[in-house]
Amino acid sequence: MTEDSVEKPQSDYDESEIQSKSLLETVSEAKATKSRVSFEEFTDERTLISYDAFGNKQMKIKVLEVSDENPPSKWKFGDRVKVSKILVTIKHLSSQEVEEGEFDIEAIERELAEKRHYTSTNRWVPANDIKNGYVLGSRHTTLISDAAALDYIVF
């Protein structure tokens, strides 16, 4: 092995670490000195929120931690990250009450596999479905499915 081949995996690791940190930063944290948001950085709040079946609750999920594991077959599924911990915020629209809970998705996935002998969580989320540290509403169900199966969360 040459020295170049030994150094390359370290640089790949550094790049993925930098990318995962940038996914978790909000725009205000990333550029605190700028007062304006560029068009590429703008995210409509409505895309980050999902509603329950009756329209009584809103849910928003913030990514707290991502795994440094490399995705299998990047060429087929695109650039994805494996989410480990999330912060779920649920707002009851009738009473304006807000509930928050932190979930370790990896631990919940292991618990469900042990208790019920299956798991349904797909923790691999496309990197472009994470905006300002929040997951798009279309991906909420896949991230909380195991927690809902164990009745940790009712939505």
Disulfide bonds with the S-S distance in Angstrom:
none
